[in-house]
Amino acid sequence: MPMSDWFKARDAKRYTAADPSGRQPEITDGAWEKCPGCKHVLYAGDLERTDGVCPHCGHHFELEAGERIALLADEGTFAEIDAGLRSGDPLEFTSGKAYAGQYAAAVEKTGMNEAFVAGRCRIEGVPVVLGVMDFRFIGASMGSVVGEKIARAFEAALADGCAVVLVTASGGARMQEGMLSLMQMAKTSAAAERLARAGLPYVAVLANPTYGGVTASFATLADVIVAEPGAMVGFAGPRLVEQTIKQGLPKGFQTAESLVEHGMVDAVVPRAELRDTLALLLGYLAPKGGAS
């Protein structure tokens, strides 16, 4: 489903309207969410009003690609690029479940063709190419098409002479595509380098979780790297690291807050401040008079 269709459907209600007869309305699936941070049970409508941030503890819930775009892009400016690209199954991979079946289920669940969506838009009037990852789609793993779309996002910005803003949330490389998946680390890194050589800015927003080949490639090559509060960012997960080094890890290991202290991330930015922060950064970094 193109993002234009998502925007048309986003105002659909998650609950049944009150019956004039006074009968109790039916509570539908998805009307309530339990916060993993403070364990409060939250009404989905309240979460929508806070852009997926718990009003009690500030936990940042996962956002869909369309929600990310609606949060960041100036209204009505987002024009998707390369919407029709879809992954194949070059290895005919099967491990308990066939990859072809997993892919089809992800398409049906999300209404998307892949885990990454990119398009031209404006953020507070500044022209950018905006790309977002959607963790619902096979953990937003980076396969051949995700890598290709990311590289094309950089190329579109290079052609337009504008900035790139990418929002990451991924489990890493898509193992079902084998070496074709690992190749995307080099492809996306090279595309980011071409943008840098042209003197065009790139801002990365690391959302929870950002791991594996995504962290080890384009996600950490930006001119400015910001992260959402509590986002987990790393190459291997904490459990695997502990098993490898055979000792415990410090509190807060791999959290965005810890990464700021160690210089890997430039700032932790709450979601409510993210759009304004990006606008401020783009105002400083973006070339004047980019894409129209």
Contacts in CASP RR format, 6 or more apart in sequence:
PFRMAT RR
TARGET T0000
AUTHOR 0000-0000-0000
METHOD contacts of the structure
MODEL  1
MPMSDWFKARDAKRYTAADPSGRQPEITDGAWEKCPGCKHVLYAGDLERT
DGVCPHCGHHFELEAGERIALLADEGTFAEIDAGLRSGDPLEFTSGKAYA
GQYAAAVEKTGMNEAFVAGRCRIEGVPVVLGVMDFRFIGASMGSVVGEKI
ARAFEAALADGCAVVLVTASGGARMQEGMLSLMQMAKTSAAAERLARAGL
PYVAVLANPTYGGVTASFATLADVIVAEPGAMVGFAGPRLVEQTIKQGLP
KGFQTAESLVEHGMVDAVVPRAELRDTLALLLGYLAPKGGAS
1 111 0 8 1.000
1 112 0 8 1.000
1 113 0 8 1.000
2 80 0 8 1.000
2 83 0 8 1.000
3 65 0 8 1.000
3 66 0 8 1.000
3 69 0 8 1.000
3 78 0 8 1.000
3 80 0 8 1.000
3 83 0 8 1.000
3 117 0 8 1.000
4 80 0 8 1.000
6 64 0 8 1.000
6 65 0 8 1.000
6 66 0 8 1.000
7 66 0 8 1.000
7 70 0 8 1.000
7 76 0 8 1.000
10 66 0 8 1.000
10 67 0 8 1.000
10 70 0 8 1.000
14 28 0 8 1.000
14 30 0 8 1.000
14 31 0 8 1.000
14 44 0 8 1.000
14 45 0 8 1.000
15 25 0 8 1.000
15 27 0 8 1.000
15 28 0 8 1.000
15 31 0 8 1.000
15 44 0 8 1.000
16 25 0 8 1.000
16 26 0 8 1.000
16 27 0 8 1.000
16 28 0 8 1.000
17 25 0 8 1.000
18 25 0 8 1.000
19 25 0 8 1.000
30 44 0 8 1.000
31 43 0 8 1.000
31 44 0 8 1.000
32 41 0 8 1.000
32 42 0 8 1.000
32 43 0 8 1.000
32 44 0 8 1.000
33 41 0 8 1.000
33 42 0 8 1.000
33 44 0 8 1.000
33 47 0 8 1.000
33 61 0 8 1.000
34 40 0 8 1.000
34 41 0 8 1.000
34 42 0 8 1.000
35 41 0 8 1.000
35 42 0 8 1.000
35 54 0 8 1.000
35 56 0 8 1.000
35 57 0 8 1.000
35 59 0 8 1.000
35 61 0 8 1.000
36 59 0 8 1.000
37 54 0 8 1.000
37 57 0 8 1.000
37 59 0 8 1.000
38 54 0 8 1.000
38 56 0 8 1.000
38 57 0 8 1.000
38 59 0 8 1.000
40 54 0 8 1.000
40 56 0 8 1.000
40 57 0 8 1.000
42 54 0 8 1.000
42 55 0 8 1.000
42 56 0 8 1.000
46 55 0 8 1.000
47 53 0 8 1.000
47 54 0 8 1.000
47 61 0 8 1.000
50 272 0 8 1.000
51 63 0 8 1.000
51 67 0 8 1.000
51 71 0 8 1.000
51 271 0 8 1.000
51 272 0 8 1.000
52 60 0 8 1.000
52 61 0 8 1.000
52 63 0 8 1.000
52 67 0 8 1.000
52 271 0 8 1.000
53 59 0 8 1.000
53 60 0 8 1.000
53 61 0 8 1.000
53 270 0 8 1.000
53 271 0 8 1.000
53 272 0 8 1.000
54 60 0 8 1.000
54 61 0 8 1.000
58 229 0 8 1.000
58 270 0 8 1.000
60 207 0 8 1.000
60 208 0 8 1.000
60 228 0 8 1.000
60 229 0 8 1.000
60 230 0 8 1.000
60 231 0 8 1.000
60 270 0 8 1.000
60 271 0 8 1.000
62 135 0 8 1.000
62 136 0 8 1.000
62 169 0 8 1.000
62 207 0 8 1.000
62 208 0 8 1.000
63 71 0 8 1.000
63 207 0 8 1.000
64 110 0 8 1.000
64 134 0 8 1.000
64 136 0 8 1.000
65 112 0 8 1.000
65 117 0 8 1.000
65 132 0 8 1.000
65 133 0 8 1.000
65 134 0 8 1.000
66 117 0 8 1.000
66 132 0 8 1.000
66 134 0 8 1.000
68 132 0 8 1.000
68 167 0 8 1.000
69 78 0 8 1.000
69 117 0 8 1.000
69 121 0 8 1.000
69 130 0 8 1.000
69 132 0 8 1.000
71 271 0 8 1.000
71 274 0 8 1.000
71 275 0 8 1.000
72 121 0 8 1.000
72 123 0 8 1.000
72 130 0 8 1.000
72 165 0 8 1.000
72 167 0 8 1.000
72 274 0 8 1.000
72 275 0 8 1.000
72 278 0 8 1.000
73 121 0 8 1.000
73 122 0 8 1.000
73 123 0 8 1.000
73 130 0 8 1.000
74 121 0 8 1.000
74 122 0 8 1.000
74 123 0 8 1.000
74 124 0 8 1.000
74 125 0 8 1.000
76 121 0 8 1.000
77 120 0 8 1.000
77 121 0 8 1.000
77 122 0 8 1.000
77 125 0 8 1.000
78 119 0 8 1.000
78 120 0 8 1.000
78 121 0 8 1.000
78 130 0 8 1.000
79 119 0 8 1.000
79 120 0 8 1.000
79 121 0 8 1.000
80 117 0 8 1.000
80 118 0 8 1.000
80 119 0 8 1.000
81 118 0 8 1.000
81 119 0 8 1.000
81 120 0 8 1.000
81 129 0 8 1.000
81 152 0 8 1.000
81 153 0 8 1.000
81 156 0 8 1.000
82 118 0 8 1.000
82 148 0 8 1.000
82 149 0 8 1.000
82 152 0 8 1.000
83 113 0 8 1.000
83 117 0 8 1.000
84 113 0 8 1.000
85 113 0 8 1.000
85 114 0 8 1.000
85 145 0 8 1.000
85 148 0 8 1.000
85 149 0 8 1.000
86 113 0 8 1.000
86 114 0 8 1.000
86 145 0 8 1.000
87 103 0 8 1.000
87 114 0 8 1.000
87 143 0 8 1.000
87 144 0 8 1.000
87 145 0 8 1.000
87 146 0 8 1.000
87 177 0 8 1.000
88 100 0 8 1.000
88 103 0 8 1.000
88 144 0 8 1.000
88 145 0 8 1.000
89 99 0 8 1.000
89 100 0 8 1.000
89 103 0 8 1.000
89 176 0 8 1.000
90 144 0 8 1.000
90 177 0 8 1.000
90 180 0 8 1.000
91 99 0 8 1.000
91 176 0 8 1.000
91 177 0 8 1.000
91 178 0 8 1.000
92 98 0 8 1.000
92 99 0 8 1.000
92 100 0 8 1.000
93 99 0 8 1.000
93 176 0 8 1.000
93 177 0 8 1.000
93 178 0 8 1.000
95 176 0 8 1.000
99 176 0 8 1.000
99 177 0 8 1.000
102 138 0 8 1.000
102 176 0 8 1.000
103 138 0 8 1.000
106 112 0 8 1.000
106 115 0 8 1.000
106 136 0 8 1.000
106 137 0 8 1.000
106 138 0 8 1.000
107 113 0 8 1.000
109 136 0 8 1.000
109 137 0 8 1.000
110 134 0 8 1.000
110 136 0 8 1.000
110 137 0 8 1.000
112 134 0 8 1.000
112 137 0 8 1.000
114 137 0 8 1.000
114 145 0 8 1.000
114 146 0 8 1.000
114 149 0 8 1.000
115 133 0 8 1.000
115 134 0 8 1.000
115 135 0 8 1.000
115 137 0 8 1.000
115 138 0 8 1.000
115 139 0 8 1.000
115 140 0 8 1.000
115 141 0 8 1.000
115 142 0 8 1.000
115 146 0 8 1.000
115 170 0 8 1.000
116 131 0 8 1.000
116 132 0 8 1.000
116 133 0 8 1.000
116 134 0 8 1.000
116 140 0 8 1.000
116 142 0 8 1.000
116 146 0 8 1.000
116 147 0 8 1.000
116 149 0 8 1.000
116 150 0 8 1.000
117 131 0 8 1.000
117 132 0 8 1.000
117 134 0 8 1.000
117 149 0 8 1.000
118 129 0 8 1.000
118 130 0 8 1.000
118 131 0 8 1.000
118 132 0 8 1.000
118 149 0 8 1.000
118 150 0 8 1.000
118 152 0 8 1.000
118 153 0 8 1.000
118 156 0 8 1.000
119 129 0 8 1.000
119 130 0 8 1.000
119 131 0 8 1.000
119 153 0 8 1.000
119 156 0 8 1.000
120 127 0 8 1.000
120 128 0 8 1.000
120 129 0 8 1.000
120 130 0 8 1.000
120 156 0 8 1.000
120 160 0 8 1.000
120 291 0 8 1.000
121 127 0 8 1.000
121 128 0 8 1.000
121 129 0 8 1.000
121 130 0 8 1.000
122 128 0 8 1.000
123 130 0 8 1.000
123 165 0 8 1.000
123 275 0 8 1.000
123 278 0 8 1.000
123 279 0 8 1.000
123 282 0 8 1.000
124 275 0 8 1.000
124 276 0 8 1.000
124 278 0 8 1.000
124 279 0 8 1.000
124 282 0 8 1.000
126 162 0 8 1.000
126 163 0 8 1.000
126 279 0 8 1.000
126 282 0 8 1.000
126 283 0 8 1.000
126 286 0 8 1.000
127 160 0 8 1.000
127 162 0 8 1.000
127 163 0 8 1.000
127 286 0 8 1.000
127 289 0 8 1.000
127 290 0 8 1.000
127 291 0 8 1.000
127 292 0 8 1.000
128 157 0 8 1.000
128 162 0 8 1.000
128 163 0 8 1.000
128 164 0 8 1.000
128 165 0 8 1.000
128 282 0 8 1.000
128 286 0 8 1.000
129 153 0 8 1.000
129 154 0 8 1.000
129 156 0 8 1.000
129 157 0 8 1.000
129 160 0 8 1.000
129 162 0 8 1.000
129 163 0 8 1.000
129 164 0 8 1.000
129 165 0 8 1.000
130 164 0 8 1.000
130 165 0 8 1.000
130 166 0 8 1.000
130 167 0 8 1.000
131 150 0 8 1.000
131 153 0 8 1.000
131 164 0 8 1.000
131 165 0 8 1.000
131 166 0 8 1.000
131 167 0 8 1.000
132 166 0 8 1.000
132 167 0 8 1.000
133 140 0 8 1.000
133 146 0 8 1.000
133 166 0 8 1.000
133 167 0 8 1.000
133 168 0 8 1.000
133 169 0 8 1.000
133 170 0 8 1.000
133 207 0 8 1.000
133 214 0 8 1.000
134 140 0 8 1.000
134 169 0 8 1.000
135 169 0 8 1.000
135 170 0 8 1.000
135 171 0 8 1.000
135 209 0 8 1.000
138 174 0 8 1.000
139 170 0 8 1.000
139 171 0 8 1.000
140 146 0 8 1.000
140 168 0 8 1.000
140 169 0 8 1.000
140 170 0 8 1.000
140 171 0 8 1.000
140 172 0 8 1.000
140 214 0 8 1.000
141 170 0 8 1.000
141 171 0 8 1.000
141 172 0 8 1.000
141 173 0 8 1.000
141 174 0 8 1.000
141 175 0 8 1.000
141 181 0 8 1.000
142 150 0 8 1.000
142 170 0 8 1.000
142 172 0 8 1.000
142 173 0 8 1.000
142 174 0 8 1.000
142 181 0 8 1.000
142 184 0 8 1.000
142 185 0 8 1.000
142 188 0 8 1.000
142 213 0 8 1.000
142 214 0 8 1.000
143 173 0 8 1.000
143 174 0 8 1.000
143 177 0 8 1.000
143 180 0 8 1.000
143 181 0 8 1.000
143 184 0 8 1.000
144 177 0 8 1.000
144 180 0 8 1.000
144 181 0 8 1.000
144 183 0 8 1.000
144 184 0 8 1.000
146 174 0 8 1.000
146 184 0 8 1.000
147 184 0 8 1.000
147 187 0 8 1.000
147 188 0 8 1.000
148 184 0 8 1.000
148 187 0 8 1.000
150 166 0 8 1.000
150 184 0 8 1.000
150 188 0 8 1.000
150 191 0 8 1.000
150 218 0 8 1.000
151 187 0 8 1.000
151 188 0 8 1.000
151 190 0 8 1.000
151 191 0 8 1.000
153 164 0 8 1.000
153 166 0 8 1.000
154 164 0 8 1.000
154 188 0 8 1.000
154 191 0 8 1.000
154 192 0 8 1.000
154 194 0 8 1.000
154 195 0 8 1.000
154 202 0 8 1.000
155 191 0 8 1.000
155 194 0 8 1.000
157 163 0 8 1.000
157 164 0 8 1.000
157 195 0 8 1.000
157 200 0 8 1.000
158 194 0 8 1.000
158 195 0 8 1.000
158 198 0 8 1.000
158 200 0 8 1.000
160 290 0 8 1.000
160 291 0 8 1.000
161 198 0 8 1.000
161 200 0 8 1.000
161 287 0 8 1.000
161 290 0 8 1.000
161 291 0 8 1.000
162 200 0 8 1.000
162 286 0 8 1.000
162 287 0 8 1.000
162 290 0 8 1.000
162 291 0 8 1.000
163 200 0 8 1.000
163 201 0 8 1.000
163 202 0 8 1.000
163 203 0 8 1.000
163 282 0 8 1.000
163 285 0 8 1.000
163 286 0 8 1.000
163 287 0 8 1.000
164 195 0 8 1.000
164 200 0 8 1.000
164 201 0 8 1.000
164 202 0 8 1.000
164 203 0 8 1.000
165 202 0 8 1.000
165 203 0 8 1.000
165 204 0 8 1.000
165 205 0 8 1.000
165 278 0 8 1.000
165 282 0 8 1.000
166 202 0 8 1.000
166 203 0 8 1.000
166 204 0 8 1.000
166 205 0 8 1.000
166 218 0 8 1.000
166 219 0 8 1.000
166 222 0 8 1.000
167 204 0 8 1.000
167 205 0 8 1.000
167 207 0 8 1.000
168 204 0 8 1.000
168 205 0 8 1.000
168 206 0 8 1.000
168 207 0 8 1.000
168 210 0 8 1.000
168 214 0 8 1.000
168 219 0 8 1.000
169 207 0 8 1.000
169 208 0 8 1.000
169 209 0 8 1.000
169 210 0 8 1.000
170 209 0 8 1.000
170 210 0 8 1.000
170 211 0 8 1.000
170 212 0 8 1.000
170 213 0 8 1.000
170 214 0 8 1.000
170 219 0 8 1.000
171 209 0 8 1.000
171 210 0 8 1.000
171 211 0 8 1.000
171 212 0 8 1.000
171 214 0 8 1.000
172 211 0 8 1.000
172 212 0 8 1.000
172 213 0 8 1.000
172 214 0 8 1.000
172 215 0 8 1.000
173 181 0 8 1.000
173 182 0 8 1.000
173 184 0 8 1.000
173 185 0 8 1.000
173 212 0 8 1.000
173 213 0 8 1.000
173 214 0 8 1.000
174 181 0 8 1.000
175 181 0 8 1.000
182 213 0 8 1.000
184 217 0 8 1.000
185 213 0 8 1.000
185 216 0 8 1.000
185 217 0 8 1.000
186 217 0 8 1.000
188 217 0 8 1.000
188 218 0 8 1.000
189 217 0 8 1.000
189 218 0 8 1.000
189 221 0 8 1.000
191 218 0 8 1.000
192 202 0 8 1.000
192 218 0 8 1.000
192 221 0 8 1.000
192 222 0 8 1.000
193 221 0 8 1.000
195 202 0 8 1.000
196 202 0 8 1.000
196 221 0 8 1.000
196 223 0 8 1.000
200 287 0 8 1.000
201 223 0 8 1.000
201 224 0 8 1.000
201 281 0 8 1.000
201 282 0 8 1.000
201 285 0 8 1.000
201 286 0 8 1.000
202 221 0 8 1.000
202 222 0 8 1.000
202 223 0 8 1.000
203 222 0 8 1.000
203 223 0 8 1.000
203 224 0 8 1.000
203 225 0 8 1.000
203 226 0 8 1.000
203 278 0 8 1.000
203 281 0 8 1.000
203 282 0 8 1.000
203 285 0 8 1.000
204 218 0 8 1.000
204 219 0 8 1.000
204 220 0 8 1.000
204 221 0 8 1.000
204 222 0 8 1.000
204 224 0 8 1.000
204 225 0 8 1.000
204 226 0 8 1.000
205 226 0 8 1.000
205 227 0 8 1.000
205 228 0 8 1.000
205 269 0 8 1.000
205 274 0 8 1.000
205 278 0 8 1.000
206 219 0 8 1.000
206 225 0 8 1.000
206 226 0 8 1.000
206 227 0 8 1.000
206 228 0 8 1.000
206 231 0 8 1.000
206 233 0 8 1.000
206 256 0 8 1.000
206 265 0 8 1.000
207 227 0 8 1.000
207 228 0 8 1.000
207 231 0 8 1.000
208 228 0 8 1.000
208 230 0 8 1.000
208 231 0 8 1.000
208 232 0 8 1.000
209 231 0 8 1.000
209 232 0 8 1.000
209 233 0 8 1.000
210 219 0 8 1.000
210 231 0 8 1.000
210 232 0 8 1.000
210 233 0 8 1.000
210 234 0 8 1.000
211 232 0 8 1.000
211 233 0 8 1.000
211 234 0 8 1.000
211 235 0 8 1.000
211 236 0 8 1.000
211 237 0 8 1.000
212 234 0 8 1.000
212 235 0 8 1.000
212 236 0 8 1.000
213 235 0 8 1.000
215 233 0 8 1.000
215 234 0 8 1.000
215 235 0 8 1.000
216 235 0 8 1.000
219 225 0 8 1.000
220 264 0 8 1.000
223 285 0 8 1.000
224 266 0 8 1.000
224 267 0 8 1.000
224 281 0 8 1.000
224 285 0 8 1.000
225 264 0 8 1.000
225 265 0 8 1.000
225 266 0 8 1.000
226 265 0 8 1.000
226 266 0 8 1.000
226 267 0 8 1.000
226 268 0 8 1.000
226 269 0 8 1.000
226 274 0 8 1.000
226 277 0 8 1.000
227 233 0 8 1.000
227 256 0 8 1.000
227 259 0 8 1.000
227 260 0 8 1.000
227 265 0 8 1.000
227 267 0 8 1.000
227 268 0 8 1.000
227 269 0 8 1.000
228 256 0 8 1.000
228 268 0 8 1.000
228 269 0 8 1.000
228 270 0 8 1.000
228 271 0 8 1.000
228 274 0 8 1.000
229 256 0 8 1.000
229 257 0 8 1.000
229 268 0 8 1.000
229 270 0 8 1.000
230 255 0 8 1.000
230 256 0 8 1.000
230 257 0 8 1.000
230 268 0 8 1.000
231 255 0 8 1.000
231 256 0 8 1.000
232 254 0 8 1.000
232 255 0 8 1.000
232 256 0 8 1.000
233 254 0 8 1.000
233 255 0 8 1.000
233 256 0 8 1.000
233 259 0 8 1.000
233 264 0 8 1.000
233 265 0 8 1.000
234 254 0 8 1.000
236 244 0 8 1.000
237 254 0 8 1.000
238 249 0 8 1.000
238 253 0 8 1.000
238 254 0 8 1.000
241 249 0 8 1.000
241 253 0 8 1.000
242 248 0 8 1.000
242 249 0 8 1.000
250 258 0 8 1.000
252 258 0 8 1.000
256 265 0 8 1.000
256 268 0 8 1.000
257 268 0 8 1.000
259 265 0 8 1.000
260 266 0 8 1.000
260 267 0 8 1.000
260 268 0 8 1.000
267 277 0 8 1.000
269 277 0 8 1.000
END
